[in-house]
Structures are given as C-alpha cells and as structure tokens.
C-alpha cells in the first residue's frame, strides 16, 4: 500500500471567544512548528517555522532582586504567579522573569508556557477542568465560556497538552489586549507534539485505544500513532493495526460487540438501531469483519472526519470474502439455516474467529488424521480452547472428497449423526473450513455455543 506524507493545516476545535472562531492549526514535517495568530474574526493564520524553537525560560535563574524593571512588567509577572501558581512571587523569581520580559528574551506567551509547564504547576495535581480554567484566567483574563471550556477540556481529556490551548489563545484579541495592557510583546506559541496538531486526529487515535483496546493511551503510544498518521501511515492501516491486533482479536468479541466498537471507534458515536442491525446481519450471515470495517472506513461520515483531521484514509483492508474457503463457509451456512428454518429451529450465526481459528485449523488437521481426535491425540474440542474461544457446547462434522458445498451438505444430511449436529437447537454459532489439495478436498464444520450466552 502506498503511503503518502500528509501535510495539512486543520482546525483543532471551535470555541466561542467573544465571537465564534477557529483555533490552533497543524504543522507539516518533522522538526517543523507552527504559530497561530488570530484577529478574533477570521480563521487563524498559521506560519510554519523550521527547526526547534522551544521556549527557553529562566525565571529561576539567579538575578538580583534589585533588577526590578518597570512596574507594569512586574505586575504582569506577579499576576501570573497568583493566577497560575496561586501564590505570591518570590523575589528572585519575580526579578528573573521581569528581567527576561524587559530584555526581550521572553514574550508574554513564553511566560505563560514557563509557568504552566513548570515543575510546581505540573506537580499541583490540577484536573483538566482546572487547567482550562487557569489558562482562561491567565491568557484571556476572564472565566471560561461554556462552549470553549467543554471543547478545550475534551482536548485535554483525549491526550492533547495545555500547549494546544495556549496556541489557540495566543492570537486572540483578548490575549493581545492583555499583553498591551502591561506593555509586553504577546509572542507566539509553537506546536511541538503531533498530538497537539489537530483535535480530530488525536481523538481518532484516542478512540482506538479507549474503545478498541479498552484502555487509556499511554503518552508515548498516543504521540507515536498521531505522528504516524501525520507523516507516514494511512487511516485504514492504523485502524486495522488496532482492530486486528492480538490485544483486541484475542478478546473474542461477538458480532454485536464488534459492530458497537466500530461505531464508537471509527465514527466516534453510539450505534443507531437501523444501522446496527444492518451491519450485524452482514456479519451474522454473509460478511467478514474486514469487509464491515471497510464499510465504516469508507463511509461519508468517516470521510468527513478525515477531511477535517487531514487523515489520508488509504486503501481498503484485505477482505477474505473473495476467498473460495470463505464463500463455501457462507454457502454452507445458508444451506444449514434453510433446513433449520423449515423445522422451526433458530438460525446459526457466522463467527470469523470460529472459522479462522477452529474450522480452518481442524480442516488442516484432518488432512493428516481424518478423525475427531487431533493429530496430537487430543479431542477436537481443544481447538476451541487453544483459540481462546469460550465455548460451553461444541460439535463437529468432517468430510473429504466432496467437490462443492452442496454435495458435502447432502452427504452430512444423509448421515444421522451429522444431521443431528446440523439441527441441534443447542448450537448458536457456526463455521465450515475448506481446503483443496492435489489429492482431495477436506471439510470441517464447527458448531458452538459460547459460555454465559444471554
């Protein structure tokens, strides 16, 4: 699959700051950074800066308290101590920060970053809600509005850093007016982490961790995948990497759980009943999980999210639906369910893990030993436990030499024991493996009911 470098400028969030306006924008290229300027009316203007231009702060340097600077600068520094750290300034710190501002070594934005990312503030244990409120007070000189507060809190909740908020606020009319009030240059804020570039992109990766793997992302992992999406990989590759990872696959979620996960992970919302039933019907009777994943990835809804986030979706993931073995699996399910329906019995459902990890495994084994005992001497049922599938009731039909699904089905129906499995009301899930060799064709039919079926 061709991988394309994604370079874009995309909106992080929309907040109400006096009037509704767009906030911090994205960067292109490793080592580059952006600065957002904002006039309070139009979308922010973004300038790309090359190289590492992280702020070097020196508020704790040894500067004589006698170096005081002008009163307005000292007042601004004092205000930052009170608003961000919640205390009065110490003399050395006050003198150091004031001197840095007066000399032009630092700007007002640099000072904010220095305080917010100081060890003292980082160790204060502030919640995300408190951090957002502190930054409104520090940079906007007001309490947060509800829309802005909720948006920025969500940004922090999904793993973005306070720097993203500072980048959003730095070009606002309110911050510019605050800096002018104290006679200080407002300055810029540079984005230096991939997870801070764009809310939608970071939120997509966060959802993959939260809803697919069931855990909060670690900082290194979140940054890695955000950077991967920005500069290297595609949306379909990253989604497939999570959804078909051992961590998720080995949880053996049923079809309904898989569909709900796709809604929450790919679309970022709860299921709608009609859509859910349609997708689940596909999984239960005809389609692979890869095919359904492609349906979500290439939906107009996800495409719109990717356009906002600057995510290149890429190519569809491989679908086993075109494979002869899967087509025989679906055909045999249809034949079995037709007979069960005629006799008033509930339909059986496909499970892709049952097909791949039990039926196909057992088909390969009966080539070596045509028996319900496995080549290593264990019962056929141990294939379920080896796969990690929690069954409470399992059955198996095997055959060889039949050239198509219809002929092997007819043979099984003409055998009392095989027919009993096909019509057993205790089974709920079904899969048939098929392998053709130069000598013959081999079939293994797996029936199962999972533990704790509700």
Helices and strands as residue ranges (DSSP letters): E 14-16, E 20-22, E 33-37, E 45-49, H 71-80, I 81-85, H 91-103, H 108-116, H 119-122, H 128-135, I 136-140, H 146-157, H 162-169, H 173-181, G 194-196, H 199-207, I 208-213, H 219-231, H 235-243, H 246-249, H 255-262, I 263-267, H 273-285, H 289-297, H 300-309, G 320-322, H 324-342, E 349-350, H 352-354, I 355-359, H 360-368, H 382-387, E 391-400, H 405-413, H 416-423, E 429-436, E 441-450
